[in-house]
Every structure is written in structure tokens, then in C-alpha cells.
Amino acid sequence: MDDFIEIQLGSSFLINAGICGLIKLLEFSKAEEGMDYEINGQVMKLSKEFLMSRDISDLYVKAMVNNFKETTRFYDILQKRHIVESIYAGKEELSKDDIDNINKIFKEAVQMLEKNSFKSGYIILNEYYNISKITDEIIARLKKEKNLEKEIGAYLEICNILDKPEVQEVLIFKELMYSKMNMFLGDTSFFLSANLKKDIRECYKKDFVQPLLDEVAGTKKKTKRCIECSNLAYNTKSISFMIDSTDDVSRKKSHYWNLKPDAFVCPVCAFLYTLVPLGFQFLGSDAIFINNNSSINAMCRIMRTYESKDDENLQSTNKSKFYRIFTDQKIDMLENKIYNIQVIIKSKNKEHFEINVISKDTIKKIVDCKKHLKHLERKYIKQNDSFISVYDEVIDNIFFKRSQYQLMHELFLYELKNNGNTNYIKDILMIEITFRGGVSMNSIKKNVDISWRAGIAMRNKLTETVQEKDIDNSLRSLVYKLSNALSVGNCEQYLDSIIRVYSGKGIPIPYIFKECYESEEMFKAIGQGFILGLKYNDYESNNKINIGGE
């Protein structure tokens, strides 16, 4: 037991994300499970020998770079070297398009190379790795040279420098500091202004690795209590370096720790904090972590499902990508004894974490609504100068336990105003009924389908002599009346309009409308179903989703 340090899943998602990050670091280092570390349920044991014998600072930098490399601007721009070479190779004369493409690549490269974070990286590479700096003069040649051949020569010279492993590690890490890591970490170690031109590994070793090693190897009496794991330690560190966890402790102000000024953690937990960026999964500029306390392996397995989905379905919002995991049949949450989990989202443009606690029942209902949610993934409406994701609005209503009827009413009026397709709103209606649940859920769904088909039949009857292009306009008055009555819950007014339209056509009123008196919920569902039937289109128009008879 003394040969290992013990790490447990905690109540803090930060520590749990750090554990996921630690496992990624161990896997990158080719550490052997069973020898270098052990995982048993909620407990992980990490070999002291592994920590003492390996260069943890070097592993930290390399693991970060390896994990995020292909998502960086640096990687993208360096890959474009092959585009320049392929355009230039074997051509006696370049077309205007060729020259424009090359100049665009050069401009992107210059913008990246002139960033202050990269300039500090050049100094580190020169002073600590004895690698020639990318000077302002070299960049100026690429920026101002009028002779294309010389300009390409300067570009390739720069690429040769950027291609060196040491250069890639330092500059990619510098980019990650301000694109991903600063969403979680700041004001410590390599982030401090005094350390920006110092060796990253040495800064990290001094502030996090050496205290960890001293803690592991030390024999002094431990007297300081860690706020995370509650263990005693020789030394503790303020958690003020964690973004959205606390402000400077000296100000006695804290967000995450409920305004407690005594927010200090042991070296083990501080080390885990620095691995939080590795534990989260990034989709675009946002990051997600699924905090599942059932076991370490289950938590990591869930997070791995995102790794193959980063470029999938690019038209979907990040939120739809985040929550699609709960409809993935490979996830065995429903079979395991998981009663509540946290979904933590950190957006680049938001100061705080977004935390949703999702019950097992909610997960099951999301799975049940998989088909309907899928239909909404690419559905947007324009509001002023921006586009609103219908999927996001529906998901927010689910997690904030709001009814979908107000959203359905607003979407219906929007589509009515813009002559849009309303078919997708039926998906939202079915989601609403599913989440309302209850013993009458299946009965309500059945009645919605009946009223929806009645609406389609009435649409056909009312428009049988109307030209295709005029159909929606001919129904507009009736649809508005029904929609307004439904939005205020006026069953009598709604049914009065129904009676008038059926009587006017000499058609028997479908028995389904009698069910409207059963309950307010039944009235809303049947009423909405009939209106959606009146507006139903059996074709796909203007990139709207066609749900047919589903």
C-alpha cells in the first residue's frame, strides 16, 4: 500500500475530470495497468515509483500536445505547406487563383507567427533548446516580399523550423494555453507574466510536480487539510489558479467554494487540477465533462465516446453533440445503477461552468425521444441577425423542466409568418408528451396521431379546389384562430371553430375532439396535433425537415 498513492472519485467534477486526464497521461506514457497504476471501482492507485522515475513535466507537455495537436491552428497552417508545394511544383506560370491561394496561406501564417504567445515561445526555444528564433526579419520577408519565389522560399524556411519536434511542442502548447487550457487554469506557473519566456517544463515542475514528489517521498508530519480530498498534507496550494473556482484567496471571495476563504488543496489534488483540460472533451470552442461517480472506468468509457464524434455532423450545434451521447446505444447507463449524473459544459465565451444534473429517468426519456431529437438537430430559426437552434431550445426546456408548448406556439407563428414547414413541431409535441409521462401518456400519443390525421384530411377537404401555391394562405385565418385559442387554453373557443369548419363542409365531427374535455393536457395535445395536420406538408421545403407520417 505504501508503494502507491490512492486517488478516489470525489464530489468535485474538477477532481474527477483530472482523474480522466491523468489516465490519458498514463496511457500516453505507455504506463502498465497493474504495475504502474491500478483501478478498482471508484479508487485509483498510482505507483510512487512511476512518479519518481518518470519525467512528469515532460509527459505533461507532450500529452497535452499529443491530445490536442490536430485541433490547433498551428497544425492546420503547417499542413498547408503541402498545398503550397503542390501548387508551385512543376508549374512554369501560376494562375491568379493559385497566387491568391498561396497569399491567403501566407497571410494566415504571418498572423499566427506574430502572436505574442508565439514570440515568447521563440525566446524559449532559443534560450533553452538552442533553436534559431523565428525573427521579425524572417516574418517580414514572408509579409512584405514582392517576389513570389523568394516569398515561397521564406515560407518554406519557416516551415522547416516549425517542423522540428521541440518547436511544435513549445508553440502548440503556447497556443493551447490560450485556446483551451485558460478555460480552466490561469495565474499560475507557465501562465504567470514573469514566466512566459521561461521553460514551460521547468515552471510546471517547480509549481506542481516537485510539490507532488515531496509529498510522496516526505516523512514530515502532515498538518494541513486539503479541501478536496480531506487528507492531511505537508503543504497546500490555493485553488485561485482554477478558473471559475475561486478568486484570489487573499480577497476572501469565492464562486465555486461558496465564498470560503480557506480553499487550499494538497499537491496531489493540485496536480489533478492541472490535468482537467485533458479530462474534458472539446467540441469546437466548448468543452464537456460527464461526471459519473459509479466508477472510474465507466466515467472514462463515457468520455471516450466523444473522441470519434468531434468532426461528425458539423451542422449540428455543440449542445446536440454533447447530449447525443445519451441516445447512443453503446452507453450502458440504463443498465447500471446510475441514478444521477452531472453534465458540465464550459464555453469559451462564458465565464462560468454550465452544470446540469440529469436523473436516470431523464436519460431514459431522452433515449425514448431519440428519433424526435434527431429530427431537430439541424433546425434553426432566424431571430434578428442570429440563428437560434431549435434543438438547443428543446434541450434547455427539458433540463429546466419547462413545458414545450410556449416554444411550439412561438415556432408555429414564426413558420406561419414565413410560410415555413411546421412538420418538425410534431416532434417537439411528442417530446413534450414523453416528458410529461403519466399513465395516460400512450393514450395522449395515440390521440395526437388521430387528431393529426384528421387535420390532414380537413386540409385536403378545404383546399381541394385551391391551387397548390395558395393552399397555406387559404388556411391562414382558421389556423390563427385555432392557434390563439390553444395558446390561452380556451377549449370552448377552439372547439367552436372546429364545429364551424366541419359543419360548413357537412362533415361529421371526429369523435377525437370529445377527448379534449378529459384534461387540459389532452386538449393541448389533441389541439396541437390537429393544427399541425392542417399545416402538414408531405415534401421537404426550404431545408426544413420532412417527417412524413412519423
N, C-alpha and C positions, 0 to 999 in steps of 0.2 A: 504493500500500500504506500510506503514511504517513497517508492520509486516513481510514483505518479502524483500529479495534482488532479484533483477532482473538480469537474465543472458540471453544474446542473442547469437544466432549463429553469428559467425564472419567470416571475410575473411580468418582467420588463421585456417588451418586444425588442428593445435595443440589444440586450444581452443575448437573446435568442437569435437575432439576426447576426450578431457577432459570432455565435457558435456555428451558424451556417457558413459564415465567411471563413472561420478557422478550418472547417472541413475542406473547403475549396483550396485553402493554402496547403493543407496537408496532402491533398490529392495531387496538387501541382508539384509538390516536393517529392512525390513518389514514396511518401511515408507508408509504412506497412501497418495495416489494421491488425491488431492482436499483438503487435510488438511495440510500435511507436505510439499507438493510441487504441483505446477500446471504447465501444459504445454499447451501453446496456440500458434500454428504455430511455429515461429522462436524464441519465447520467453519462458523462464522457470522462474518461481518464486519459490524461496526456502525459507521456513519458518525460520525466525530468532530463533524462539522458538526451532525448531528442532536442529539447530546448537548449541544453548546454553545448551540444556538439554541432548543431547546425547554425548557419548564419541567418538568423531570423529576419534581420533588417533587409538583407539581400533578397530573401524569399518574399518578403512583404512587397517590395518594389516590383519584383519580377511577376508575382502572382497578380497584382493589380494590372500591370501592363498586359499580361497574357490574357486576362479575363475580358478586358475592355478594348483591347487594341483595335479590333476591326470596326468598332463603333466611333472611332475618333476621326477628326478632321485631318490630323496628321497622316493617318493610314490612307485615307481617301485620296489626299493630294499626292502622296508618294506613289500610289498605284497608277496615277495618271501619267507618270513618267513613260509608261509603255504606250500610252496614246500618242504622246509627242513623238516618241521614237518611230512608231508605226506610220504616222502621218509624214514624217520627214524622210524616212528611209526610202531610197530609190526614186525620189521624185526630183526631177530637174527644175520643175516650177510648181509652186504651191498655189492652189486656188484661194480666192478671197475667204471662202468658208474654212479652209484649212488654217489660214493665218488667224482668222477670228477665233477658232477653237483653241489654237496654241496660245494666243494672247490672253484668252479667258483663264486658261490653266495657270499661266504665269502670274496673272493678277491675283488669283486665289492663293498661290504660293507666297507671294510678297505679303499679302495681308496676314497670313499665318506667321511668317518669319519675323514680321515687325512687331509682334505682340510682346509686351513687356515680360510676360511669363517665359517666353522662349528666349529672350535676351538674357535673362538671369540664368537660364539653362545653358546658354553658350559659355557663360563665365564658369559655371560648374564644370562643364566638360573640359574646358581649357586648363583650369587650375587643379582639378582632381583626377582627370583622366588623360591629360596631355594631348587632347584632341584639338586641332586647329579650330578657332572660333569662326562662325559664320558672321563676318564683319558687315558693318554698314556699307562698306565699299563693294563687297560681293553682291549684296542685295541691290545696291544702286545699279550695278551692271545689268541685273535682270530687270530692274524697274525702268531704267532710262535708255538703255542701249537701243539704237535705231536699226542697227544691222541685225537682221533676224538670225543669221547663222551664229554671230557672236552671242546673241541673246540666248539661243539654244545651248551654246557651249557653257554659258554661265549657269543656266538652269541644270544641266547635267552634272556640272561640278558640285553644285549644291546638293543634288540628289545623291551623289556618291558619298558625301559627308553624312547626309541623313540616313543612309542605308546601313551605317555601322550600328551594330547591336547596342553599344553603350549610348550612342546618340539617341537611338529610338527609345531606349528605356527612360532616359532623363527627360526628353522632350514630350513623350507620350504621357509620362507621369505628371509633368507640369500641366499638360492640357487637362488631364483627369482631375487635377486638384481644383480646377475652376469650372469644370463641366459636370462633374459627378460627386467628387468627394466633399466639396464645400456645401453640398446639400445636407451633410451630416456632421462634418468636422470643420473646425476653424480655430484661429487664435491659439495655436499650439505648434510646437515642433517645426516642421518644414513650412508651415503657414505663417509663422511669425515674420514680420518685415525684416528683422535682423538676421534671419536665417535663409532668406530667399535665394541668396547667392552661395549658400553653403551646401555641402554634400548631403543629399536627401537621406541616404542610408545612415550617416553619422548622426544627423538630427533625430531620426526616428529611434536609433539605438539608444541615444542618450536619454530621451524622454519616455520611452515606453519599454524597450527591450531590456536595458540594463536594470531598471527597477524590477522588472519581472524576474530576471535571473537572480538578483539579490534576494528577492522574496523566496524564490525556490530553494536557494542554497543557504540562506541565512539561518543563524541559530539564536539570534537575539530574541528577547521577549516581545511578543506581539501585543500592542496595546490600543491600536486604532481600529475602529469598527467601520467596515465597508457598508455603505447604504444599499448596495445592490445584493450582494450575496450574504451579508450579515457576518462574514468571517472577520476575525481579527487579523491585522496586518502590521508590518513594521512601519510602512509609510503608506499614505493615501494621497490621492490626487483629486483636485476639484474637477467636477464634471462640466465646468464652464466652457470647455472646448467643444462640447457637443451642441450642435445647432438645435434649437427648439427644445432643449432640455433645461437649460438654465442660463441666466445672465451671469456676469461676474459675481462670484460668491461674496466678494467684499462689499457689493452693493446690497447684499441680503435680499435678493429678488430672484424668484424662480418661477418658470412656467410649468415645466414637466413635474418638478418635485414639490408642487403645492406650496410655493413660497417658503420652503425650508432653507435656511442659510447653511446648514451643515451637510451639504451634498458633496460627499467625498467618497471615492471608490478605491479599492485595493488595486495593486499593479496588474493582477490577473484580469479584473473586470475592465480596467482602463485599456489593456491590450485588446480585449474583445471588442471594446467600443471602436477601436481603430479599424476593425475588420467589418464593421457594419456595412460599408459600401459594397463589399464583396457578397454579403448575405442578402442584400436586396437584389431584385431583378429589374433591370431598366427596360422600359418600352418607350422609345422616343426620349423626351426630356423628363419623363416621370418615372418614378420607381415604386415598386410594390413589395410588400412582405406579408406572407400569410403566417400568422403567429398561431401555431398549433402545438399545444403543450402535451399532446398524448405521448409523443416520443421524438427523439432527435432524428431518427431515420425517417419517420413519417413526415416530419416538418421539411427535411431536406428533399424528400421524394416529391412533395407537392411543389416546392420551389423549382425543381428541375424540369417540371412540365412546361415552364415558360421558356426554357432555353432554346427550344426548337420552334418557338412561335414568334420570335422577335420581328421577322420580316413578313409574317403571314398576314394576309388580308389587310393591306396597307390603308384601305379606305375606311376601315373601322376605327373608332376612337380608341384611345388608350384604355378608357374605362371598360369598353366592351371586350377588349383583350384581357384585361385584368379579371373580369368576372366570368369569362367564358370557361375558366378552369373548373367551375362548379357544375358545368354541364358536360364535362369530359368524362366519358365512361371509364377511363383508365384510373380515375381517382376513386379510392375505396372509402371515402369519408363516411358514407352512409352505412357501411357495414361495420365500421369501427365505432367504438364508444366515444365519439367526439360530440360533445353537447353544445359547445360554443367555441368559435374561433374569431380571431381578430383579423381584419384586412386593413393593413396600414399602407396608405398611399402618400408619397412625398412628391409634390410637384415642384419643378424648378422655379416657377413663378409665384409660389405661395410660401409664406413664412412658416406655417405650422404643418404638422402631420395631420392627415385626414384619417380618422380611425373609425371603422365600422365593426361592431360586434354582430356576428351572424350566427343565429341559432341553427341547430340541426334541422329544425322544421323549415326554416327559411331556405336552407340549402336544398332540401328535398323539393320544395316548391319551385325553386329556380330550375332544378333538373326537370321537373314536370313541365315547365314552360320553355324548355329548350328550343322547340320549333318556333314558338312565337317570338322569343327574343332574337333568334337568328334572323327573322324577317326584318327586324328593326335596326340591325347593325349599321346599315348604310343609309338610313333615312334621316335626312336633315330638313329643317325649315329655315328660311331666311328671316332674320329679325334685325331690322335696321341694316347695318353694314356687316353683320356677322351671321354665321350659320350655327344653329342650335341642333345638337344631336338628340333625336327622339329617344334613342336607346338610353342615353345618359339621364334624361328626364324620368324615364320609367324606372330605371335602377334607383335613382335618388328617392323617388316616391316609395319604392319597396323598402329601402333601408330606413327612411324616416317615417315609415308606417302611415303614409298619406294615401288617400283614395286616388285612383287614376281618373275619376270621372271629370274633374275640372280640367285636367290635361286633355282628355278626349274631346271635351267641348271646345276648348281653345284650338286644338288641331283641326277639328271639324270646320269651325268657322274660317280658319286660315285657308284650308283647302277649298272651301266653298267660294271664298273671295277670289282665289287664284285659279279657279276651275281645275283644281288638282284631284288626284285619285285618293279616295279615302279608305281603300281596301285594308291598308295596314292598321287602321284604327280598330278593326275587329280583333287583331292580335292583342292589342292593349286591353280590350274588353275581356278577352279570355284570361289574360294575366291577372286582371283585377278580380275576376270571379275565383280563380285558383287561390289567390292570396287571402280572399275573404273566407274561403273554406266553408266549414259547417256541413251539417247533414244534408242540406239542400243544394250543395254545390253542383252535383251531377245533374240534378233536375233543372237548375238555372241554365247550365250549359246547353242542355237539350232544348230548352225553351228559346234560348237565344238563336240557336240554329233554325228552329221553326219560324221564329219571327223574321229572321234574316231572309229566309227563302220566301216568306210572304211579302217582304219588301221588294225583293227582286221581281216577283210575279206582278205586284202592283206597278212597279216601274215599267215593266213591259206593257201592261194594260194602258197606262196613262200616256205612253209615248208611241203607241203602235202606228199612229198617223203622223208622227213628228219626225222630221229629218234628223239624222244622226248628230249633226253639229248643233242642233237646237235642243237636244234632249235635256241637258242639265239646266238650261235656262227655264225650260217649261216646268221643271220640278222645284225651282228655287223657292217659290212662295210657300209651298207645302212643307218643304224641308226646314225652312226657317221657323215656321210655326211650331213644328214638332220639336225641333232642337231647343227652342226657347222654353217651351213647356217642360221639357225634360230637364233642362238645366236648373230650373227652380223647383223641381219636384212636384209639378202640378199635374197629377194623374187625370183629373177630370177634364182639364183643358186639352190635354194630349189626346185622350180618348174621344173627346168631342170632334176633334179634327179627323180622327180615324173614321168615326161613324159617318161624317160628312163625305169623305172621299169614297168610301165603299158604297154608300147609298147613292152617290152621284153616278157611279158606274153600274149600279144594280147588281152588285156582287155581295154574297153573304160575308159577314164579318168573321174572320177566322176565330175559332174558339180560344186561341192562344192569348188574346187580349183580355179575356176574363181573368187570367192568371195575374194581371197587373195589380189586382186588388189584394193579392195574397200578402205582399210586403213591399216596402219601399225599395228594397234591394232587387226584388223580382221585377218591379216596374221599371227601374233604371236599366236593368239588363235587357228586358224584352223591348223596351222603348228604343234603346240604343241599337239593338240588333235590327229592328225594322228600318230605322233611318239609314243604317249602313247598307241594308239591302236596296233601299231606294237609290242610293248613290253608287251602287256596285258597278264596277267596270270589269269585264272579263278579258281585258287586254292590259298590257303594260304600257304606260304612257309617261312621258317626261321623266324617265328614270325612276318612277315610283314602283313600289313592289307589287307584283301581281300575286295574290294569294289564292286565286281560283276559288274552288268551293271548300277550301280547308276551314 
